[in-house]
Amino acid sequence: MAGVTEREFHAALEAEYAQPFSGWDFSRIRDRVIEDPLPWSYRRIVTEALACADALLDMGTGGGEFLDSLPLLPPIACATEGYAPNVPIARERLSRKNVRVAEIADGDVLPFESRSFDLVINRHESFSAREVARVAREPARFVTQQVGGMNGLDINASLGAPLPDDYGWCLLEAKESLLDAGFKISKCDEYIGKMRFYDIYSLAYYLKCIPWQIGDFSVDRYFRRLCLLNEEMEERGYADFLFHRFLIVAERPVP
């Protein structure tokens, strides 16, 4: 907070927090928040799976950014999105690829007929293994990259905030649910590293974009801790927090 008053610092935090966020576009903080590289490539795994897919479902498509970036989609391609402001963005972006985007109220209930898809992909979206199994053909493949429950827990600790509800979510729990639903696990991996924030304003914006990290976050409510954390970040030049991801590729075999 060097060179600014407390009031000016508060106003600057509020201004950053008020910046718009739509789709799943983190470009505003892309150069100010750096995540460790993962030991796998979700894009490569999905691209390889698409080569033999006839019907695709993308769960939690956001604004359709990832699906739109894929060079070739199968004849049938659908997507779900549970955050209402993202739905028109995804529909507009994906319309040229003839992707049907379904708005969902409950992320675990999929509005599709049973045995509809031979490839289901999911990047950072909650899921019910039994619902995925229901809409999956036989055979079918499920590819998911998940945000683990340890992700950002030290953000909560640093700001004195309650832990998020899903802090126990991990590879073993997800694997167990898929095995119980009749899938076979063909590949899995888990990574715990760091995400580095280079200024306190990027953290405020991040907490706007990821509201489930601290459900009651506001600049006013956490201002004192934000001030203290900012002092540490200015001295060190950054702050590191936990980065937790895991990957599962699961197969639904022919009975």
C-alpha positions as CSV (number, residue, x, y, z in Angstrom):
1,M,0.0,0.0,0.0
2,A,3.1,2.2,-0.4
3,G,2.3,5.6,-1.7
4,V,-1.4,5.4,-1.3
5,T,-3.8,6.1,1.6
6,E,-6.0,3.4,3.1
7,R,-9.0,5.0,1.5
8,E,-7.3,5.0,-1.9
9,F,-6.3,1.4,-1.5
10,H,-9.8,0.4,-0.6
11,A,-11.2,2.2,-3.6
12,A,-8.7,0.5,-5.9
13,L,-9.6,-2.9,-4.6
14,E,-13.3,-2.2,-5.1
15,A,-12.6,-1.0,-8.6
16,E,-10.8,-4.2,-9.5
17,Y,-13.5,-6.3,-7.9
18,A,-16.1,-4.5,-10.0
19,Q,-14.5,-5.3,-13.3
20,P,-16.7,-7.5,-15.5
21,F,-16.2,-11.2,-15.9
22,S,-18.0,-13.3,-18.5
23,G,-17.7,-16.7,-20.0
24,W,-14.6,-18.3,-18.6
25,D,-12.3,-15.6,-19.6
26,F,-9.4,-14.9,-17.2
27,S,-7.5,-12.7,-19.6
28,R,-7.6,-9.7,-17.3
29,I,-5.3,-11.5,-14.8
30,R,-3.5,-13.9,-17.1
31,D,-0.1,-12.2,-16.7
32,R,-0.6,-11.5,-13.0
33,V,-1.5,-15.0,-11.8
34,I,0.8,-17.8,-12.9
35,E,-0.2,-21.5,-12.3
36,D,2.3,-24.3,-12.3
37,P,2.2,-26.3,-15.5
38,L,0.4,-29.6,-15.2
39,P,2.1,-32.9,-16.0
40,W,-0.7,-33.8,-18.5
41,S,-2.5,-32.0,-21.3
42,Y,-6.2,-32.1,-21.0
43,R,-6.4,-30.7,-24.6
44,R,-4.3,-33.4,-26.0
45,I,-6.2,-36.2,-24.3
46,V,-9.6,-34.8,-25.4
47,T,-8.3,-34.2,-29.0
48,E,-7.1,-37.8,-29.2
49,A,-10.5,-39.1,-27.8
50,L,-12.4,-37.0,-30.4
51,A,-10.8,-38.9,-33.2
52,C,-13.1,-41.9,-32.6
53,A,-16.1,-40.1,-31.1
54,D,-19.6,-39.8,-32.8
55,A,-21.4,-38.0,-30.0
56,L,-19.8,-35.5,-27.6
57,L,-21.0,-33.9,-24.4
58,D,-19.0,-31.0,-22.8
59,M,-20.1,-30.6,-19.2
60,G,-19.8,-27.0,-17.8
61,T,-18.7,-25.4,-21.1
62,G,-18.5,-21.9,-19.6
63,G,-18.7,-19.5,-22.5
64,G,-17.8,-22.3,-24.9
65,E,-14.2,-21.2,-25.2
66,F,-12.6,-24.6,-25.0
67,L,-15.0,-26.4,-27.3
68,D,-14.8,-23.6,-29.8
69,S,-11.0,-24.0,-29.8
70,L,-11.1,-27.6,-30.9
71,P,-10.5,-28.0,-34.6
72,L,-13.1,-30.7,-35.3
73,L,-16.2,-31.9,-33.5
74,P,-18.2,-35.1,-34.0
75,P,-21.6,-35.0,-35.9
76,I,-23.4,-34.8,-32.5
77,A,-22.1,-32.2,-30.1
78,C,-23.8,-30.9,-27.0
79,A,-22.8,-28.9,-23.9
80,T,-24.2,-27.9,-20.6
81,E,-23.8,-24.7,-18.6
82,G,-25.2,-23.9,-15.1
83,Y,-24.2,-20.3,-14.8
84,A,-27.1,-18.4,-16.5
85,P,-25.0,-15.4,-17.8
86,N,-22.7,-17.7,-19.6
87,V,-25.5,-19.6,-21.5
88,P,-26.1,-16.9,-24.3
89,I,-22.4,-16.4,-24.6
90,A,-21.8,-20.1,-25.2
91,R,-24.8,-20.4,-27.5
92,E,-23.6,-17.6,-29.7
93,R,-20.0,-18.8,-29.8
94,L,-20.9,-22.4,-30.5
95,S,-23.7,-21.9,-32.9
96,R,-21.4,-21.9,-35.9
97,K,-20.3,-25.4,-34.9
98,N,-23.9,-26.6,-34.4
99,V,-23.4,-27.3,-30.7
100,R,-26.6,-27.5,-28.7
101,V,-26.0,-25.7,-25.4
102,A,-28.4,-26.8,-22.6
103,E,-28.9,-24.6,-19.5
104,I,-29.0,-26.6,-16.3
105,A,-30.2,-25.7,-12.8
106,D,-28.5,-28.6,-11.1
107,G,-25.1,-29.5,-12.4
108,D,-25.5,-33.1,-11.5
109,V,-28.6,-33.8,-13.5
110,L,-28.0,-34.0,-17.3
111,P,-31.0,-33.1,-19.6
112,F,-30.3,-35.9,-22.1
113,E,-31.6,-39.3,-23.0
114,S,-29.8,-42.4,-21.7
115,R,-27.0,-43.7,-23.9
116,S,-26.7,-40.5,-25.8
117,F,-22.9,-39.9,-25.9
118,D,-19.7,-42.0,-26.5
119,L,-17.5,-39.2,-25.2
120,V,-18.2,-37.0,-22.2
121,I,-15.6,-34.3,-21.3
122,N,-15.6,-32.2,-18.2
123,R,-13.1,-29.5,-17.2
124,H,-13.7,-28.2,-13.7
125,E,-17.4,-29.0,-13.5
126,S,-19.0,-31.0,-10.7
127,F,-20.6,-34.3,-11.8
128,S,-22.6,-37.2,-10.7
129,A,-20.8,-40.4,-11.8
130,R,-24.2,-42.2,-12.1
131,E,-25.6,-39.4,-14.3
132,V,-22.5,-39.6,-16.5
133,A,-22.9,-43.4,-16.7
134,R,-26.6,-43.0,-17.6
135,V,-26.0,-40.7,-20.6
136,A,-22.9,-42.7,-21.7
137,R,-23.1,-45.3,-24.4
138,E,-21.5,-48.7,-24.2
139,P,-18.6,-48.3,-24.9
140,A,-17.9,-44.7,-24.0
141,R,-15.2,-42.6,-22.5
142,F,-15.3,-39.9,-19.8
143,V,-12.4,-37.4,-19.5
144,T,-12.4,-35.0,-16.6
145,Q,-9.9,-32.5,-15.1
146,Q,-11.1,-31.4,-11.7
147,V,-10.1,-28.7,-9.3
148,G,-9.1,-30.5,-6.1
149,G,-10.4,-29.5,-2.7
150,M,-7.0,-28.3,-1.5
151,N,-6.9,-25.6,-4.2
152,G,-6.6,-22.2,-2.6
153,L,-7.2,-23.3,0.9
154,D,-4.4,-21.1,2.1
155,I,-6.2,-18.1,0.5
156,N,-9.0,-18.8,3.0
157,A,-6.5,-19.2,5.8
158,S,-4.7,-16.0,4.9
159,L,-7.9,-14.0,4.9
160,G,-9.4,-15.7,7.9
161,A,-12.3,-17.1,5.8
162,P,-14.2,-20.3,6.3
163,L,-13.1,-23.4,4.3
164,P,-15.1,-24.1,1.2
165,D,-17.6,-27.0,1.4
166,D,-15.7,-29.2,-1.1
167,Y,-12.3,-29.0,0.6
168,G,-12.1,-32.9,0.7
169,W,-12.6,-33.4,-3.0
170,C,-9.7,-35.5,-4.4
171,L,-8.7,-38.1,-6.9
172,L,-9.5,-41.1,-4.7
173,E,-13.1,-39.9,-4.0
174,A,-13.8,-39.2,-7.7
175,K,-12.3,-42.6,-8.7
176,E,-14.4,-44.4,-6.2
177,S,-17.6,-42.8,-7.4
178,L,-16.8,-43.7,-11.0
179,L,-15.9,-47.3,-10.2
180,D,-19.2,-47.6,-8.2
181,A,-21.1,-46.4,-11.3
182,G,-19.6,-49.1,-13.5
183,F,-16.6,-47.3,-15.1
184,K,-13.1,-48.6,-15.5
185,I,-10.3,-46.2,-14.9
186,S,-7.8,-46.2,-17.7
187,K,-5.7,-43.2,-16.7
188,C,-5.5,-40.9,-13.6
189,D,-3.1,-38.4,-12.2
190,E,-3.1,-35.7,-9.4
191,Y,-0.9,-32.6,-9.0
192,I,-0.5,-30.3,-6.1
193,G,1.7,-27.2,-6.8
194,K,1.3,-23.5,-6.6
195,M,-0.4,-20.5,-8.2
196,R,1.5,-17.2,-7.9
197,F,-0.3,-13.9,-7.5
198,Y,1.8,-10.9,-8.3
199,D,-0.5,-8.2,-6.8
200,I,-3.4,-8.1,-4.3
201,Y,-5.7,-6.7,-7.0
202,S,-5.5,-9.9,-9.1
203,L,-6.5,-11.9,-6.0
204,A,-9.5,-9.7,-5.4
205,Y,-10.6,-10.2,-9.0
206,Y,-9.9,-14.0,-8.8
207,L,-12.2,-14.2,-5.8
208,K,-14.9,-12.5,-7.8
209,C,-14.5,-15.0,-10.6
210,I,-14.4,-18.0,-8.2
211,P,-17.1,-17.0,-5.7
212,W,-17.2,-20.5,-4.1
213,Q,-13.6,-20.1,-2.8
214,I,-14.9,-17.6,-0.2
215,G,-18.6,-17.5,-0.3
216,D,-19.1,-14.3,1.7
217,F,-16.2,-12.4,0.2
218,S,-16.3,-8.7,-0.1
219,V,-13.6,-6.0,0.0
220,D,-15.3,-4.5,3.1
221,R,-15.6,-7.7,5.0
222,Y,-12.0,-8.8,4.4
223,F,-10.3,-5.4,4.1
224,R,-8.1,-5.7,7.1
225,R,-6.6,-9.0,6.1
226,L,-6.3,-7.8,2.5
227,C,-4.2,-4.9,3.8
228,L,-1.9,-7.3,5.8
229,L,-1.6,-9.7,2.9
230,N,-0.8,-6.8,0.6
231,E,2.1,-5.7,2.8
232,E,3.6,-9.2,2.5
233,M,3.1,-9.3,-1.2
234,E,4.7,-5.9,-1.7
235,E,7.7,-6.9,0.3
236,R,8.1,-10.3,-1.4
237,G,6.8,-9.3,-4.8
238,Y,4.2,-12.1,-4.9
239,A,2.2,-14.6,-2.9
240,D,2.0,-18.3,-3.5
241,F,-1.1,-20.4,-2.8
242,L,-2.0,-24.1,-3.3
243,F,-2.9,-25.3,-6.8
244,H,-4.6,-28.7,-6.9
245,R,-5.8,-30.5,-10.0
246,F,-6.5,-34.1,-10.9
247,L,-7.3,-36.0,-14.1
248,I,-9.3,-39.1,-14.8
249,V,-9.9,-40.9,-18.0
250,A,-12.6,-43.6,-17.4
251,E,-14.1,-46.1,-19.8
252,R,-17.7,-47.5,-19.8
253,P,-17.2,-50.9,-21.3
254,V,-19.4,-53.0,-23.4
255,P,-21.4,-55.2,-21.0
